[in-house]
Amino acid sequence: MSKTPSRIQAFRHAFEGLGYLLRTQPNARIHAASTMGVVALGLWLRLEARSWALLVMAITAVWVAEAGNTALEALVDLASPEIHPTAKAAKDTAAASVLLAAGGAVVIGLLVLGPPLWARLAPLLP
């Protein structure tokens, strides 16, 4: 029997990881709500393909950073159950990657969604 997981098993593990991320990480649930809100707004604004591409890249960057941060935190907790300055630095730096990705996603979101949203809402203002 091969020790390499089948493609189906590999996908199963990946989905288990996504489930773990959503069950255990409050920030991942915030990312999920934000993702749904951005997608709904993009659909309402009828964005073009290039705008969608930018939003998908930004959303993906945040999710990848959050998943990496969660994986690194779990690994650090396993390797260093006691508080250690180097373990703290690793966890803090991984958290910073999520902060940077989220900040970039906000800027991209404002640039992509802002003008068409303003075009839709401006006529409604007094």
Number of C-alpha atoms within 10 A of each C-alpha: 3 5 5 8 11 10 9 9 11 12 12 13 13 12 12 12 15 14 12 14 19 17 11 11 15 11 13 20 14 12 18 15 12 13 18 12 12 17 17 12 14 20 12 10 14 12 16 10 9 10 16 17 12 16 22 16 13 21 24 15 19 24 21 15 20 25 21 16 21 21 15 17 19 13 14 19 15 10 10 13 10 10 10 10 9 11 19 15 11 15 19 13 13 20 18 15 18 21 15 14 19 20 14 16 21 15 13 18 18 12 13 18 19 13 11 15 15 11 11 11 10 10 8 8 5 4
